[in-house]
Amino acid sequence: MRPSSLAPDSSQMAPKGLSLLLETLGWSDPDLWWSHWQQRGGFELARRVWPAEVKDEWLLGVALPLLSQAESLLESGGRPLLGLSALPGCGKTTLCDWLVQASSELGWSIAFLSIDDFYWPGPELDRRMAGNPWGVPRAIPGSHDLELMATALDRWRETGVLYAPRFDKSLRQGRGDRSEWVRSTPDLVVFEGWFVGVHVSDEVSFDQNSTTEPPVAETIDSLELTTEELLYREQLIRLIPDYVPIWNRIDKLWHLKSQSGTSSRLWKRQQVETQAKTTGVQVHQTAVQNFVRMIETVFPAPWLQDLHQSDVVIDLTNQRAVREITLK
């Protein structure tokens, strides 16, 4: 990409694989693509949504390409569903907030839904989460009302009206509860979640006493599961096929792939620290540790690292820098 006033080093910032991605989105010339966005604000488009420290490399390698994917889907019509999967703490919620705001400034009608919005109401959620070995109040398979999720998405596709709940994690002393229902008429919905797109492997086994890590990470990040965790994980894995019909509604799935299955340790800690600074809300360290332990052990690690259903994979470092973009 040629230098510009907004991105003097854009050619150096462009991650490996960006040109191939842009080509699939109808941009055979990356310079024309950059000019297209430069005319619409470039890195300054909806910039206020981002934290102050957001890097231009993130905007060039993730945000603007995702916006181009949304633009391409909107042009195809049919009320498309754009999926986004990434480990907690990666920044996907802020990315989706930016996508909605940027789209609004461009005159597009896009809504953002999280799988978290479809948690069961408080009392039912407590009942379903009771007894899990990590003590987490939500987030695991079984905590979502899948029938409501499917109904909301299907009615939107049929009528153009999206009517869905919102979940406030700060309610009930941090256990969370539904807070409101929102009605909108978007032309595209962005649907995100930390295990969106996960499928049960054909080689799944419950006889292992450790998570299945990639060979390189085995001696570094291998985590030994307790008997209680193994037994409970087996129950949760049996629920994953119930989520697949939801995954199958997704037209394009983007995967922000972490460097390893343990990246969420760092990201979640940073997220909690940022939350404390910006909102004053403090999260107990034990709760954070339990949540991260759940993320690292609830599924075999490769299931979160290799989403067979994903269309675009953005490999990230632990510092959230884009290493490479690949297409599947």
Secondary structure, 3 states (H helix, E strand, C coil): CCCCCCCCCHHHHCCECHHHHHHHCCCCCHHHHHHHHHCCCHHHCCHHHCCCCCCHHHHHHHHHHHHHHHHHHHHHCCCCEEEEEECCCCCHHHHHHHHHHHHHHCCCCEEEEEHHHHECCHHHHHHHHCCCCCCCCCCCCCCECHHHHHHHHHHHHHHCCEEEEEEECCCCCCCCEEEEEEEECCCEEEEEECCCCCCCCCCCCCCCCECCCCHHHHHHHCCECCHHHHHHHHHHHCCHHHHHHHHCCCCEEEEEECCCCCHHHHHHHHHHHHHHHHHCCCCCHHHHHHHHHHHHHCCCHHHHHCCCCCCEEEEECCCCCEEEEEEC
